[in-house]
Amino acid sequence: MTTPAPTPRLLARVPMTVRWRDMDAMGHVNNAKYISYLEEARVRWMLDVPGVSGVSMNDAVAPVVAATHVNYRAPIVWPDDIVVELFVERLGSSSVTIGHRITSLKDESVLYSDGHVVVVWMDTRSGRSAPLPDAIRAACS
């Protein structure tokens, strides 16, 4: 008998409005915009974490994206409102793998995209990885 995988910890549900300028010549949202939606959702989440004052490379320790994996499941077309869901897939000593789903706000059974992003905290002076900040670890646990 196999044990079901644990339900990932939901970090945020961020609604967004698709903009006309997000469209490409094919009549749907450009694939690069999906990554922008994910970035916006991650930054909004981080700004809501108690004890995190901001997200800036001027800080001694700052988050950087180390890897991005996006599965494009269905095209997003304008006009639409979407929801970006973020959840913890893996928590490391200096990184967190943040899973994501982009769905329609009107019908969350419509899955536009899923995947994950690996975010590593870096010492901005040395360029080396740094321990995950306590506030981020607490928010992800």
C-alpha positions as CSV (number, residue, x, y, z in Angstrom):
1,M,0.0,0.0,0.0
2,T,1.4,3.4,-0.9
3,T,1.0,6.5,1.3
4,P,-0.6,9.4,-0.5
5,A,1.7,12.5,-0.9
6,P,1.1,15.2,1.7
7,T,-1.0,18.2,0.6
8,P,1.4,21.0,-0.2
9,R,1.3,24.1,2.1
10,L,-0.6,26.9,0.3
11,L,1.4,30.1,0.5
12,A,-0.8,32.5,-1.5
13,R,-3.7,32.9,-3.9
14,V,-3.2,36.0,-5.9
15,P,-5.9,37.2,-8.4
16,M,-4.8,39.2,-11.4
17,T,-6.4,40.8,-14.4
18,V,-5.1,39.8,-17.8
19,R,-4.1,42.9,-19.8
20,W,-4.6,43.5,-23.5
21,R,-0.8,44.1,-23.8
22,D,-0.2,40.6,-22.5
23,M,-1.4,39.2,-25.8
24,D,0.8,38.1,-28.6
25,A,0.2,37.9,-32.4
26,M,-1.4,34.4,-31.9
27,G,-4.3,36.0,-29.9
28,H,-3.4,34.6,-26.5
29,V,-1.1,35.6,-23.6
30,N,2.5,35.3,-24.5
31,N,4.4,32.5,-22.8
32,A,6.9,34.9,-21.1
33,K,3.9,36.7,-19.4
34,Y,3.1,33.5,-17.5
35,I,6.5,33.9,-15.8
36,S,5.8,37.6,-15.1
37,Y,2.5,36.6,-13.4
38,L,4.4,34.1,-11.2
39,E,7.0,36.7,-10.3
40,E,4.3,39.2,-9.3
41,A,2.6,36.6,-7.2
42,R,5.9,35.6,-5.4
43,V,6.8,39.2,-4.7
44,R,3.3,39.9,-3.3
45,W,3.5,36.8,-1.1
46,M,7.0,37.8,0.2
47,L,5.8,41.3,1.0
48,D,3.0,39.8,3.1
49,V,5.3,37.6,5.1
50,P,5.7,39.0,8.7
51,G,9.2,40.0,9.3
52,V,10.1,40.6,5.6
53,S,10.6,44.3,5.0
54,G,10.9,44.0,1.2
55,V,12.6,42.3,-1.7
56,S,15.7,44.2,-2.7
57,M,19.2,43.4,-4.0
58,N,20.3,46.2,-1.7
59,D,19.6,43.9,1.3
60,A,22.5,41.7,2.7
61,V,20.5,38.6,1.8
62,A,18.1,38.5,-1.2
63,P,16.1,35.9,-3.1
64,V,17.1,35.0,-6.6
65,V,15.4,32.6,-9.1
66,A,17.6,29.6,-9.7
67,A,15.3,27.6,-11.9
68,T,11.8,27.9,-13.5
69,H,9.7,25.1,-14.8
70,V,6.4,26.0,-16.5
71,N,3.9,23.6,-18.1
72,Y,1.6,25.5,-20.5
73,R,-1.7,23.6,-20.2
74,A,-4.1,25.9,-22.0
75,P,-4.0,29.4,-23.6
76,I,-5.1,32.4,-21.6
77,V,-7.0,34.9,-23.7
78,W,-8.1,38.5,-23.1
79,P,-10.3,39.5,-21.4
80,D,-9.9,37.2,-18.4
81,D,-9.1,37.3,-14.7
82,I,-6.7,34.6,-13.3
83,V,-5.6,33.3,-10.0
84,V,-2.0,32.3,-9.3
85,E,-1.7,29.8,-6.5
86,L,1.7,29.3,-4.8
87,F,2.6,26.4,-2.6
88,V,5.7,24.8,-1.0
89,E,7.1,21.8,-2.8
90,R,10.4,21.7,-1.0
91,L,12.1,23.6,1.8
92,G,15.9,23.5,1.8
93,S,18.6,25.2,3.9
94,S,19.0,28.2,1.5
95,S,16.2,27.6,-1.0
96,V,12.5,27.0,-1.4
97,T,10.9,25.3,-4.3
98,I,7.6,27.1,-4.9
99,G,5.0,25.2,-6.9
100,H,2.5,27.1,-8.8
101,R,-0.9,26.9,-10.6
102,I,-2.5,29.5,-12.8
103,T,-6.3,29.0,-13.2
104,S,-9.3,31.0,-14.3
105,L,-10.8,33.1,-11.6
106,K,-14.3,32.4,-13.0
107,D,-13.7,28.6,-13.3
108,E,-10.8,27.2,-11.2
109,S,-11.2,23.9,-13.0
110,V,-9.6,25.6,-16.0
111,L,-5.8,25.0,-15.5
112,Y,-3.7,27.3,-17.7
113,S,-0.3,26.5,-16.2
114,D,1.5,24.6,-13.5
115,G,5.1,23.9,-12.5
116,H,7.6,25.3,-10.0
117,V,10.3,27.9,-9.3
118,V,13.4,27.4,-7.2
119,V,14.2,30.5,-5.2
120,V,17.6,30.7,-3.5
121,W,18.6,33.2,-0.9
122,M,21.9,34.8,-1.7
123,D,24.5,36.9,0.2
124,T,24.5,39.9,-2.1
125,R,28.1,40.8,-1.2
126,S,29.7,37.4,-1.8
127,G,27.2,36.0,-4.4
128,R,27.0,32.7,-2.4
129,S,23.9,31.1,-1.1
130,A,22.8,32.2,2.4
131,P,20.6,30.5,5.0
132,L,16.9,30.9,4.4
133,P,15.6,33.8,6.4
134,D,13.7,32.7,9.6
135,A,10.6,34.6,8.5
136,I,10.5,32.8,5.1
137,R,11.2,29.4,6.8
138,A,8.3,30.0,9.2
139,A,5.9,31.1,6.4
140,C,6.7,27.9,4.5
141,S,6.6,25.4,7.4
